[in-house]
Amino acid sequence: MDIKNIDADILIIGGGAAGCFAAMQIYKKSSRCKVVIMEKAHIERSGCLAMGLNAINAYIHPGQTPASYVDFVAREFEGIIRKDLVLTMAERFNEVVKEVDALGLPIEKNDDGSYKNRGTRSIRIFGERLKPILAEAVRKTAAQVLNRVVATNFIYNGKRVCGAFGYDVRGGNLYVVRAKAVIVATGGAAGIYKPNNTGGARHLMWYCPWNAGTGYAMGIRIGAEMTGFENRFIPLRVKDVNAPTGTIAVGVCSKQVNALGEDYLGCHYQHLGGRKCLTQYRLFATLEEMKACRGPCYLDTTHLNEEEERKLKEDYLNMNPQIVLLWASEGMEPRKKPVEIRGTEPYVVGGHCQAGYWIDTERRTTIPGLYAAGETAGGAPKKYVSGCWAEGAIAALTALKDIDNISSEEIDENSIEKEKARIFNLLNRTNGITPLDVRERLQKIMDEYAGGISFNYMLHENRLLEARQLLKCLHNHTTDLMAADNYNLVEALECIDRIDVARTLVEHLIYRKETRWACYQTRLDYPQKDDNRWLKYVNSVYDVETNEINMKERPLQ
């Protein structure tokens, strides 16, 4: 394993929406800045946008304001959000969308050139090539892109982050990237819970299956403060292919119906808001219908005409082509048969929900030299892609400003050798446990003891305490992990990252003793929302010395 040393002014970990946009903004302000992007896949087709996108779901239309967007998000999340973070994003939504429009993203427009509404806060795009468009914009800058280099740990001297280590999947080398500032934009965490689909289809999930929570885990391991992990995200999706339901519900105005053909939100859940209920209750009501023997549940697409059906398929081809392939293989026409829906396994994300780093309004984390943007930035849900762009821009400008009086730190050779040994030992070990063994064990623990899909996402103290002990035991066994080759090594590193994220998640789930977000965080032993005690943020800091996660509360801001 050779050592590859690189010096940078700003290192961006993750070449997704936030990471690419951050690099673009840096070079708009400073053409001489040395930027390095470390991406575990390839920035042209990586992360959540790899297959494309058919809508930008956070946009301020005429009649709306950034403040009204904040009010909307606060209602959706029962009063607990970082309003300051959501506001600073919302103020930039339209600006960043126009910038990507100028890069060549096809956006559906009205005759006067304004963007066509797709719902109150959404616009329709033809975004199958959205990621290549962003990658092309990055290639026009002077940024150095390290494709297929997996971030393994931050370089941390106990006072500030001064770079990161990365493993070159194809070359087998260890990159040591020294930087004055590091922006973490790696996305959230999938694969912590047992997936809805099993066997060869286990990667056919809502969230990018290669987003392993690495950005979270690296921060957890150096003691960065985290927030909102208990606010899991469990999307309601098209069964099996996990295609987004908003494309149907919002795009073609379809109702949720049960097996009896009833508009069940309107018939049985008016007390939760009916068809205008919060997002979480759309999933909750679907589960309740199954319990009441009125399932399966569907999105009713039988009102569509041929042109509307063609447009629906076009929308999916821009974002989730496998559902169109499934319909074609089965000879299914949505206008003749409703589309079945159900919940997925839980995910840990900071874009739809609010798990992530505790940050200030300029996207600084609690660790000097480290900034967070996109899914890794906590406290600001409903950011979607435009929010990730906005946060990438904010973090980039903050880092650029902060490095003015910062000199690059010398990297301790012992820390390099320690990280090299940690990685190389996984390849050098001939007896041990495989990443597959560890992943399946982790997913079984989380599914059965921490509110997975098999238990209808329900939580209670005794099972969570058992999860805590089992995860600690599994964490201790990671010293027995072995990898057969370079790619298997990446899987092993991802297992370690997922376990660190899962441990933090479980501590958050234990600590919040109320039910605030139905299904996302339903406590059977504390079934009511308790504003008197829990209208606050639940945060955590990992103690490296004791291997314990310490919880802390912060008041609403």
ZAMAR-800559 format. One record per residue (C-alpha): residue number from 1; x, y, z. Coordinates in pm, 1 decimal, always signed. Example, Ala and Ser with C-alpha at 12.3 -4.5 7.8 and 13.67 -1.06 7.14 Angstrom:
# ZAMAR-800559
1:+1230.0:-450.0:+780.0
2:+1367.0:-106.0:+714.0
This chain:
# ZAMAR-800559
1:+0.0:+0.0:+0.0
2:+173.7:+314.8:-126.2
3:+117.6:+654.2:+34.9
4:-4.5:+933.4:-195.3
5:+34.4:+1279.4:-39.6
6:-174.0:+1570.3:-166.0
7:-194.7:+1925.7:-35.1
8:-516.4:+2125.5:-73.8
9:-667.6:+2446.4:+52.3
10:-1015.0:+2290.1:+76.2
11:-1096.5:+1919.5:+65.7
12:-1453.6:+1823.2:-24.7
13:-1550.7:+1468.8:+71.4
14:-1835.4:+1350.6:-149.2
15:-1896.3:+1449.7:-510.1
16:-2275.4:+1458.6:-496.0
17:-2511.6:+1753.6:-523.8
18:-2366.7:+1951.4:-231.1
19:-2004.5:+1860.2:-302.5
20:-2009.9:+1950.7:-671.0
21:-2191.4:+2276.6:-604.7
22:-1947.2:+2368.6:-327.3
23:-1652.2:+2328.5:-565.9
24:-1823.8:+2542.8:-829.8
25:-1887.0:+2822.5:-578.4
26:-1529.4:+2823.9:-451.5
27:-1391.2:+2881.0:-798.7
28:-1642.0:+3156.4:-869.0
29:-1489.1:+3344.7:-575.4
30:-1125.5:+3235.6:-587.8
31:-967.0:+3093.8:-901.0
32:-638.2:+3027.0:-717.1
33:-786.2:+2810.2:-442.0
34:-667.1:+2447.3:-453.8
35:-975.5:+2223.6:-418.5
36:-971.0:+1843.7:-400.7
37:-1288.9:+1635.3:-425.1
38:-1270.7:+1283.1:-280.9
39:-1548.7:+1064.2:-426.1
40:-1593.8:+692.4:-355.9
41:-1760.7:+631.8:-694.3
42:-1737.5:+869.1:-992.9
43:-1879.8:+1218.5:-978.8
44:-2057.1:+1171.7:-1312.7
45:-2291.5:+905.7:-1169.7
46:-2269.3:+893.3:-791.7
47:-2489.9:+922.9:-487.5
48:-2860.2:+997.2:-470.2
49:-2871.5:+1166.9:-811.1
50:-2704.6:+879.9:-998.1
51:-3022.5:+775.4:-1184.6
52:-3149.1:+1130.4:-1222.9
53:-3432.4:+1341.0:-1083.0
54:-3774.3:+1445.1:-1212.2
55:-3855.6:+1734.6:-979.1
56:-3696.4:+1999.8:-761.7
57:-3912.3:+1986.6:-450.2
58:-3786.9:+2297.7:-271.2
59:-3852.9:+2616.7:-465.9
60:-4014.3:+2947.4:-370.9
61:-4300.0:+3017.1:-614.5
62:-4476.6:+3355.4:-638.4
63:-4697.4:+3395.6:-332.7
64:-4453.6:+3196.7:-119.1
65:-4155.5:+3329.0:+78.7
66:-3852.5:+3177.0:+250.2
67:-4031.0:+3243.8:+581.2
68:-4341.4:+3053.9:+465.0
69:-4115.8:+2763.6:+367.6
70:-3973.8:+2762.1:+721.1
71:-4328.4:+2756.3:+861.2
72:-4415.3:+2461.2:+634.8
73:-4111.4:+2260.9:+748.4
74:-4178.4:+2343.2:+1116.1
75:-4534.9:+2208.9:+1083.6
76:-4414.2:+1891.9:+910.9
77:-4167.3:+1822.2:+1193.6
78:-4387.3:+1902.2:+1491.8
79:-4201.7:+2220.4:+1582.7
80:-3849.7:+2079.0:+1609.0
81:-3626.6:+2213.0:+1333.3
82:-3340.4:+2458.6:+1313.8
83:-3538.0:+2748.8:+1169.1
84:-3219.5:+2948.9:+1120.8
85:-3071.4:+2675.9:+898.9
86:-3389.4:+2620.8:+697.3
87:-3424.6:+2995.5:+639.4
88:-3067.9:+3036.4:+512.6
89:-3131.7:+2750.7:+268.0
90:-3470.5:+2878.5:+153.8
91:-3327.9:+3222.4:+83.2
92:-3099.7:+3060.2:-176.7
93:-3336.0:+2804.2:-335.6
94:-3428.4:+3007.4:-641.8
95:-3077.1:+3142.1:-690.3
96:-2914.9:+2797.1:-702.5
97:-3187.5:+2652.5:-926.9
98:-3132.1:+2932.4:-1178.1
99:-2760.0:+2862.8:-1170.6
100:-2809.6:+2494.0:-1252.9
101:-3066.9:+2592.7:-1516.3
102:-2790.7:+2799.4:-1678.4
103:-2567.1:+2491.1:-1681.8
104:-2816.6:+2319.1:-1910.8
105:-3061.7:+2137.6:-1683.1
106:-3392.2:+2108.0:-1874.4
107:-3669.1:+2261.5:-1659.5
108:-4032.3:+2275.1:-1770.0
109:-4132.0:+2639.7:-1818.4
110:-4443.4:+2845.4:-1883.5
111:-4480.2:+3059.0:-2196.2
112:-4340.9:+3359.8:-2010.4
113:-4024.3:+3169.4:-1915.6
114:-4118.4:+3113.9:-1551.2
115:-4088.7:+2766.7:-1402.6
116:-4401.2:+2553.8:-1417.1
117:-4541.2:+2449.9:-1079.0
118:-4558.3:+2086.3:-975.4
119:-4730.8:+2142.0:-643.7
120:-4692.6:+2432.1:-402.3
121:-4314.3:+2416.1:-363.2
122:-4201.2:+2202.8:-655.3
123:-4103.7:+2233.8:-1021.6
124:-4083.2:+1961.9:-1286.8
125:-3747.2:+1891.4:-1449.8
126:-3609.6:+1647.0:-1703.7
127:-3316.2:+1548.0:-1489.3
128:-3190.0:+1209.0:-1604.7
129:-2855.6:+1378.0:-1682.6
130:-2850.8:+1607.0:-1380.0
131:-2541.0:+1443.5:-1230.2
132:-2338.2:+1451.9:-1554.5
133:-2432.3:+1820.5:-1591.2
134:-2293.6:+1896.3:-1243.1
135:-1983.5:+1684.9:-1309.5
136:-1916.2:+1872.9:-1632.4
137:-1936.6:+2203.5:-1445.0
138:-1680.9:+2075.2:-1193.4
139:-1448.9:+1958.5:-1471.9
140:-1440.9:+2315.1:-1605.3
141:-1287.3:+2429.6:-1276.6
142:-933.8:+2362.2:-1153.1
143:-1058.8:+2116.7:-888.9
144:-868.4:+1787.9:-859.1
145:-1115.7:+1499.9:-847.4
146:-1015.1:+1172.0:-682.1
147:-1270.8:+929.4:-821.2
148:-1304.1:+584.4:-662.7
149:-1122.1:+695.4:-348.2
150:-1309.5:+603.0:-32.1
151:-1274.9:+839.4:+264.8
152:-1175.6:+636.6:+571.2
153:-1109.6:+889.2:+851.7
154:-1045.0:+1255.2:+912.2
155:-691.6:+1366.1:+990.3
156:-748.8:+1520.8:+1332.9
157:-481.6:+1653.2:+1564.5
158:-707.0:+1692.0:+1866.2
159:-771.9:+2059.0:+1794.4
160:-887.9:+2081.2:+1433.3
161:-947.8:+1869.4:+1125.6
162:-657.1:+1914.9:+887.1
163:-741.4:+1671.7:+607.8
164:-858.8:+1317.1:+549.5
165:-738.5:+970.5:+456.9
166:-874.6:+794.8:+149.8
167:-838.2:+444.9:+9.3
168:-787.2:+410.9:-366.6
169:-1013.9:+120.7:-456.3
170:-848.8:+33.3:-787.8
171:-487.3:+119.4:-710.2
172:-480.2:-1.8:-350.2
173:-306.3:+315.8:-231.9
174:-363.8:+528.6:+75.7
175:-425.4:+896.3:+2.1
176:-322.3:+1146.6:+266.3
177:-491.6:+1474.2:+175.6
178:-377.5:+1767.7:+385.8
179:-618.3:+2062.9:+382.3
180:-684.6:+2388.1:+563.1
181:-1059.0:+2312.3:+562.0
182:-1270.3:+2001.8:+499.2
183:-1631.9:+2003.7:+378.2
184:-1811.1:+1674.6:+441.7
185:-2090.6:+1611.9:+191.0
186:-2106.6:+1234.1:+172.9
187:-2480.6:+1177.0:+203.6
188:-2678.1:+984.9:+465.3
189:-2690.7:+618.1:+562.8
190:-2864.8:+325.5:+395.9
191:-2821.3:-43.0:+474.8
192:-2836.3:-7.2:+853.0
193:-3171.8:-185.3:+868.8
194:-3272.9:-507.8:+700.5
195:-3392.9:-406.2:+353.9
196:-3745.4:-454.7:+233.3
197:-3614.5:-656.2:-60.8
198:-3384.4:-950.7:+4.1
199:-3133.7:-1160.3:-189.1
200:-3013.7:-1020.2:-519.3
201:-3264.5:-733.5:-492.0
202:-3134.2:-609.8:-155.1
203:-2978.4:-302.2:-317.3
204:-3306.8:-210.0:-486.2
205:-3396.1:+45.8:-221.3
206:-3517.1:+404.6:-201.9
207:-3184.4:+557.2:-95.8
208:-2849.6:+507.7:-266.9
209:-2727.3:+171.4:-123.5
210:-2363.5:+284.1:-130.2
211:-2431.6:+577.4:+100.0
212:-2307.6:+405.1:+414.5
213:-2306.2:+696.1:+659.5
214:-1929.5:+736.1:+626.4
215:-1940.9:+1113.8:+666.0
216:-2136.6:+1076.1:+988.8
217:-1913.6:+797.5:+1119.5
218:-1587.8:+984.5:+1062.6
219:-1724.4:+1279.0:+1258.4
220:-1861.8:+1059.0:+1535.1
221:-1519.9:+900.3:+1579.4
222:-1350.1:+1235.1:+1648.0
223:-1618.0:+1359.2:+1888.4
224:-1821.2:+1593.9:+1665.4
225:-2162.0:+1684.0:+1806.4
226:-2450.7:+1517.8:+1624.3
227:-2821.6:+1601.0:+1624.9
228:-3160.7:+1458.8:+1528.7
229:-3063.3:+1096.9:+1462.6
230:-3385.1:+975.0:+1628.0
231:-3579.4:+1150.1:+1350.7
232:-3538.9:+859.2:+1108.5
233:-3682.5:+873.0:+757.5
234:-3913.4:+597.9:+634.1
235:-4053.9:+684.3:+292.8
236:-4380.5:+556.7:+151.8
237:-4285.5:+416.6:-187.0
238:-4403.0:+203.1:-476.9
239:-4379.9:-155.7:-355.6
240:-4072.3:-359.3:-451.7
241:-3906.0:-106.0:-684.0
242:-3920.0:+167.5:-414.7
243:-3992.4:+434.5:-675.1
244:-4101.0:+774.4:-535.4
245:-4474.0:+810.3:-475.5
246:-4469.5:+1189.2:-510.1
247:-4431.3:+1145.3:-885.3
248:-4780.8:+993.3:-882.6
249:-4945.1:+1161.3:-581.5
250:-4832.6:+1514.1:-672.7
251:-4743.6:+1472.7:-1039.0
252:-5079.8:+1328.2:-1150.3
253:-5290.3:+1403.0:-838.5
254:-5359.9:+1042.1:-736.7
255:-5535.3:+948.1:-412.8
256:-5422.1:+679.7:-169.8
257:-5681.9:+400.9:-176.7
258:-5717.7:+73.2:+9.2
259:-5821.3:-268.5:-121.8
260:-6185.1:-163.1:-88.8
261:-6127.1:+132.7:-316.4
262:-6170.5:+383.9:-33.7
263:-5979.1:+711.5:-21.5
264:-5862.2:+604.3:+321.6
265:-5695.5:+928.5:+426.3
266:-6025.8:+1108.3:+366.1
267:-6246.0:+828.0:+504.8
268:-6064.9:+714.7:+819.6
269:-5797.9:+972.2:+909.9
270:-5964.8:+1311.2:+908.2
271:-5847.6:+1348.5:+1269.5
272:-5489.8:+1345.3:+1136.6
273:-5560.4:+1594.3:+861.1
274:-5709.6:+1367.9:+595.0
275:-5559.2:+1417.6:+249.3
276:-5372.8:+1725.0:+380.3
277:-5203.3:+1535.6:+663.0
278:-4833.1:+1554.4:+746.1
279:-4604.0:+1332.6:+537.8
280:-4543.6:+1090.4:+824.5
281:-4917.1:+1017.1:+856.8
282:-4939.5:+898.5:+496.3
283:-4716.9:+609.3:+597.9
284:-4883.8:+567.5:+938.2
285:-5231.4:+548.5:+782.1
286:-5111.1:+289.8:+529.3
287:-4982.3:+69.3:+812.8
288:-5310.6:+109.5:+999.7
289:-5504.5:+2.8:+690.7
290:-5298.6:-315.5:+675.5
291:-5371.5:-385.6:+1042.5
292:-5743.8:-328.3:+980.5
293:-5736.6:-586.7:+695.0
294:-5817.7:-318.5:+438.7
295:-5486.1:-354.3:+254.7
296:-5298.8:-374.4:+26.1
297:-5292.8:-1.1:-37.5
298:-5245.6:+177.4:-367.2
299:-5212.4:+506.1:-547.0
300:-5515.5:+522.9:-773.5
301:-5391.9:+587.7:-1126.1
302:-5704.4:+459.9:-1302.6
303:-5825.5:+815.5:-1372.0
304:-5534.6:+878.5:-1611.1
305:-5581.1:+906.7:-1985.7
306:-5320.7:+778.1:-2232.6
307:-5134.4:+1109.6:-2254.1
308:-5118.8:+1145.2:-1874.0
309:-4992.4:+787.1:-1844.0
310:-4720.5:+859.6:-2103.2
311:-4616.3:+1168.7:-1908.8
312:-4602.7:+968.3:-1584.4
313:-4371.5:+711.3:-1745.3
314:-4156.7:+992.4:-1881.8
315:-4122.1:+1136.0:-1531.9
316:-4007.1:+800.6:-1398.0
317:-3758.5:+752.4:-1682.7
318:-3592.7:+1073.3:-1561.5
319:-3545.3:+934.5:-1211.8
320:-3641.4:+571.7:-1154.5
321:-3646.1:+373.9:-1480.5
322:-3683.1:+33.3:-1318.0
323:-4053.0:+93.6:-1247.1
324:-4117.9:+155.3:-1617.7
325:-3923.2:-160.7:-1701.6
326:-4131.9:-352.4:-1445.5
327:-4456.6:-223.2:-1594.0
328:-4335.7:-315.9:-1942.0
329:-4230.4:-667.3:-1837.3
330:-4566.4:-728.3:-1670.8
331:-4769.5:-563.9:-1945.7
332:-4909.2:-330.8:-1679.2
333:-5071.4:+0.1:-1763.0
334:-5111.9:+232.8:-1460.9
335:-5432.1:+382.2:-1607.6
336:-5589.4:+36.2:-1588.0
337:-5449.8:-82.9:-1253.9
338:-5358.4:+114.9:-938.0
339:-4999.3:+114.0:-816.7
340:-4932.5:-69.8:-487.8
341:-4748.2:+122.4:-213.2
342:-4584.1:+43.8:+119.2
343:-4313.5:+171.9:+352.7
344:-3944.3:+94.7:+312.2
345:-3682.9:+18.8:+575.7
346:-3567.5:+320.3:+785.3
347:-3283.3:+547.2:+674.4
348:-3066.2:+804.2:+850.6
349:-3064.2:+1121.1:+641.1
350:-3036.2:+1494.3:+694.7
351:-3221.0:+1600.2:+379.9
352:-3570.0:+1455.2:+414.5
353:-3536.2:+1436.5:+793.9
354:-3271.9:+1595.5:+1015.4
355:-2995.6:+1360.1:+1126.7
356:-2647.8:+1505.6:+1099.4
357:-2378.9:+1732.4:+1235.9
358:-2474.7:+2012.3:+1472.7
359:-2373.8:+2323.5:+1277.7
360:-2399.1:+2701.1:+1287.3
361:-2573.8:+2903.5:+1015.4
362:-2251.5:+2915.9:+813.9
363:-2228.3:+2533.9:+822.8
364:-1936.3:+2504.4:+1065.2
365:-1948.4:+2187.9:+1276.5
366:-1835.1:+2177.2:+1640.1
367:-1488.6:+2065.3:+1523.6
368:-1269.7:+2350.7:+1390.4
369:-1177.5:+2309.4:+1025.8
370:-1477.1:+2085.8:+950.4
371:-1792.8:+2196.3:+765.2
372:-2105.8:+2002.3:+670.0
373:-2341.7:+2040.6:+374.1
374:-2630.7:+1845.7:+226.9
375:-2746.5:+1520.7:+386.6
376:-2473.2:+1528.9:+652.5
377:-2586.9:+1867.6:+787.4
378:-2837.5:+1814.8:+1068.8
379:-3141.0:+2009.7:+1184.1
380:-3265.9:+2127.5:+844.0
381:-3504.8:+1875.4:+684.3
382:-3694.2:+1906.8:+356.3
383:-3384.1:+2044.9:+186.4
384:-3400.3:+1815.1:-115.9
385:-3156.7:+1882.1:-400.8
386:-3187.9:+2262.1:-406.0
387:-3123.3:+2272.4:-31.2
388:-2810.3:+2061.0:-81.2
389:-2691.7:+2306.2:-345.6
390:-2766.4:+2597.1:-112.6
391:-2578.5:+2436.0:+176.5
392:-2287.0:+2348.4:-49.7
393:-2262.9:+2714.2:-146.0
394:-2285.2:+2836.6:+214.9
395:-2023.7:+2588.4:+341.2
396:-1791.8:+2670.1:+51.2
397:-1800.0:+3044.7:+109.5
398:-1753.9:+2997.7:+484.9
399:-1454.3:+2768.0:+439.4
400:-1303.2:+3004.1:+184.4
401:-1337.0:+3293.5:+428.8
402:-1204.4:+3093.7:+726.6
403:-882.1:+2972.6:+560.9
404:-753.3:+3325.6:+501.6
405:-537.8:+3318.8:+814.1
406:-492.0:+2939.4:+840.8
407:-171.4:+2754.0:+758.9
408:-163.6:+2386.3:+668.8
409:-90.7:+2165.2:+969.6
410:+190.9:+1914.3:+968.8
411:+57.9:+1557.4:+960.3
412:+188.3:+1326.3:+1229.4
413:+359.0:+1028.0:+1064.1
414:+233.5:+801.4:+1341.4
415:-127.9:+881.9:+1252.5
416:-57.5:+790.0:+890.2
417:+96.6:+457.5:+988.1
418:-190.0:+387.0:+1226.4
419:-453.3:+442.3:+957.1
420:-250.4:+241.9:+705.4
421:-228.9:-49.9:+949.5
422:-603.3:-30.5:+1028.9
423:-689.2:-63.9:+661.7
424:-416.5:-305.1:+555.1
425:-489.3:-544.4:+843.6
426:-834.3:-607.4:+693.9
427:-668.9:-734.1:+376.6
428:-390.1:-917.8:+555.0
429:-616.2:-1118.6:+787.3
430:-675.0:-1477.4:+674.2
431:-909.4:-1584.9:+951.9
432:-1205.6:-1379.6:+1064.5
433:-1555.1:-1268.8:+975.5
434:-1666.3:-1136.0:+637.5
435:-1838.1:-805.0:+566.0
436:-2145.7:-1001.0:+457.8
437:-2162.9:-1169.1:+799.9
438:-2132.8:-835.8:+979.2
439:-2383.2:-656.4:+757.9
440:-2647.2:-925.2:+802.0
441:-2593.4:-930.4:+1178.3
442:-2620.0:-550.9:+1200.2
443:-2938.1:-543.6:+994.5
444:-3096.7:-822.4:+1199.2
445:-3021.4:-640.4:+1526.6
446:-3159.7:-311.4:+1399.5
447:-3467.2:-468.4:+1242.3
448:-3566.7:-670.0:+1549.5
449:-3458.7:-441.4:+1833.6
450:-3455.2:-88.0:+1690.9
451:-3784.0:-57.2:+1504.3
452:-3731.6:-210.3:+1162.3
453:-3990.4:-289.9:+897.5
454:-4056.7:-638.8:+1038.8
455:-4182.7:-477.6:+1360.5
456:-4380.1:-199.8:+1188.1
457:-4112.0:+50.2:+1299.9
458:-4229.7:+32.7:+1662.2
459:-3983.0:+108.3:+1944.9
460:-3969.0:+53.5:+2318.2
461:-3705.0:+79.2:+2589.1
462:-3632.6:-286.1:+2660.9
463:-3566.0:-374.6:+2298.3
464:-3359.3:-60.6:+2243.2
465:-3144.0:-140.7:+2547.2
466:-3085.0:-485.7:+2402.7
467:-2988.1:-326.0:+2070.7
468:-2736.5:-109.1:+2256.6
469:-2561.7:-413.2:+2404.6
470:-2568.6:-616.8:+2085.5
471:-2425.1:-328.9:+1883.3
472:-2147.4:-275.1:+2134.4
473:-2058.8:-643.9:+2104.0
474:-2070.7:-622.8:+1723.5
475:-1850.3:-311.6:+1735.2
476:-1590.1:-507.0:+1934.4
477:-1593.3:-782.2:+1671.8
478:-1498.3:-542.4:+1390.0
479:-1136.4:-613.9:+1485.2
480:-1200.2:-961.2:+1338.4
481:-1316.9:-832.7:+999.2
482:-1130.5:-960.7:+696.4
483:-1142.7:-858.7:+330.2
484:-1070.9:-1077.3:+28.6
485:-982.5:-797.1:-216.3
486:-995.2:-420.0:-261.7
487:-1368.5:-406.2:-322.2
488:-1441.2:-635.3:-29.5
489:-1225.0:-402.1:+179.2
490:-1458.6:-113.5:+96.8
491:-1750.5:-326.7:+218.5
492:-1562.3:-395.4:+541.6
493:-1497.4:-24.9:+598.3
494:-1864.1:+47.1:+528.3
495:-1964.7:-209.8:+791.6
496:-1755.7:-27.0:+1051.9
497:-1910.6:+306.2:+952.4
498:-2266.0:+171.1:+963.1
499:-2214.0:+23.7:+1309.6
500:-2088.3:+357.6:+1441.5
501:-2393.2:+532.1:+1294.9
502:-2629.3:+262.4:+1428.7
503:-2491.4:+298.6:+1781.9
504:-2551.3:+673.6:+1772.9
505:-2899.4:+622.9:+1629.7
506:-2998.6:+379.4:+1905.0
507:-2878.5:+616.0:+2178.5
508:-3093.7:+892.7:+2031.9
509:-3395.0:+660.7:+2008.8
510:-3349.6:+560.9:+2373.5
511:-3309.4:+918.0:+2494.9
512:-3619.7:+1082.7:+2344.4
513:-3895.6:+944.3:+2567.2
514:-4201.6:+1049.9:+2372.4
515:-4360.6:+986.9:+2032.8
516:-4317.1:+1295.4:+1815.4
517:-4295.4:+1162.2:+1458.9
518:-4533.4:+875.5:+1380.2
519:-4350.4:+568.1:+1242.5
520:-4023.3:+758.6:+1219.8
521:-3998.3:+752.7:+1599.8
522:-4296.8:+572.1:+1754.1
523:-4234.6:+473.8:+2117.5
524:-4488.4:+216.2:+2238.1
525:-4387.9:+290.7:+2598.3
526:-4420.1:+668.8:+2549.0
527:-4704.0:+697.5:+2294.5
528:-4779.8:+1069.3:+2339.7
529:-4605.4:+1383.6:+2223.7
530:-4470.3:+1575.7:+2524.8
531:-4399.3:+1942.0:+2443.5
532:-4337.3:+2031.1:+2807.4
533:-4035.5:+1799.6:+2828.3
534:-3917.4:+1728.3:+2474.2
535:-3965.4:+2039.6:+2262.5
536:-3588.8:+2054.3:+2222.1
537:-3298.6:+1906.8:+2028.1
538:-3146.6:+1574.5:+2129.1
539:-2772.3:+1571.5:+2054.4
540:-2482.0:+1336.8:+2117.4
541:-2102.5:+1330.9:+2140.5
542:-1895.4:+1012.6:+2122.2
543:-1623.1:+976.4:+2386.4
544:-1324.3:+810.9:+2222.7
545:-1160.0:+723.7:+2554.8
546:-1457.6:+544.4:+2711.0
547:-1622.4:+415.5:+2389.3
548:-1949.2:+564.2:+2518.1
549:-2195.4:+803.3:+2355.0
550:-2287.8:+1096.3:+2578.0
551:-2624.2:+1261.8:+2525.5
552:-2699.5:+1629.9:+2561.5
553:-3000.3:+1856.2:+2515.1
554:-3010.3:+2191.9:+2339.2
555:-3301.3:+2436.5:+2356.4
556:-3496.0:+2534.5:+2047.3
557:-3343.4:+2826.2:+1861.6
